[in-house]
Amino acid sequence: MIAYIGRRLAFSVFVLWGAVTIVFAVLRIVPGNPALVILGPDANQAEIDALRESLGLNDPLIIQYFNYLWDVLHLDFGPSLRMGGDAMQHVVDRMPMTALLATVAVIVAVVVGVGLGILAALNANSFLDRTITVLSLAGQSIPNFWIGLVFILIFARALNWLPSAGAGSVSSVILPAVTLGLSFTALVTRLTRSGLLEVMNEGYIQTARAKGLKERLVVFPHAIRNALIPIVTVIGLYFGTILGGSVIVETVFAWPGVGRLIIDSIGFRDYGVVQAGILMIAGIYVFINLLVDVLYGYVDPRVRLAR
């Protein structure tokens, strides 16, 4: 087991290294001069050159890269060029809002998805089942930013039921959370339906029915418990995906989280904040996947033997 965990840790470090390297490369490829953004269009060339030199932007890329890796190892991303103060601290301050949004999205997805999946499985091959299946496929196919705009037009503008932006009240989290969790809801619905249909044909379910148990007691204590095992697994893996998807949703709904902070910082070429934000999200994603892998290996020895 120790060797298995060691392999997963080594793989996680490699993934994080790849993530920070890609961020470094992309930010240097994107057109724009950070010094000009900071100083404004009225700055002269001497001022721009002096600032670039102080930021290390005139060094060869390989030197910039190794300096960047050294800073990443010490979680030192320097000051924010746009807001001032420590870049990582700005990301840490925004992280609770992103975590709140992702958590509510997962809760909504699990509750609604499991409910629809059970409803579809208990009415297999009916019109209701086909309707739920089609809707779940659509939910996984439609981009969440488009769904978010539709939700704003309907529930915020036309009906005026919910706020369209910001985080000023409890109701503010509803639209972005539903939008963010929609594709996960569709996935949970399909997994619950297929899992429950498979479990319902198992021998122990037939035995429970033969004993004279009511169908409600057969389904909920017995079948559901085993059908939900894949759902529990997917929750851990998909939580990191939701964190990554929050970048777009937070921008659409002006949600004050890490995703919106990253998008705003990209426009201002605020390298430190962008690098810190992406590393934070990548680190959480890798940690969750590592935790799931380790739990897999602990529960099922065949997993760690096969890898």
ABEGO torsion letter per residue (X at the ends): XAAAAAAAAAAAAAAAAAAAAAAAAAAAABBEBAAAAAAEAABBAAAAAAAAAAAGAABBAAAAAAAAAAAAAAGBAEBBAAAEEBAAAAAAAAAAAAAAAAAAAAAAAAAAAAAAAAAAAAABGBAAAAAAAAAAAAAAABBAAAAAAAAAAAAAAAAGABBABEAABAAAAAAAAAAAAAAAAAAAAAAAAAAAAAAAABAAAAAAAAAGBBAAAAAAAAAAAAAAAAAAAAAAAAAAAAAAAAAAAAAAAGBBBAAAAAAAAAAAGBAAAAAAAAAAAAAAAAAAAAAAAAAAAAABAAAAAAX
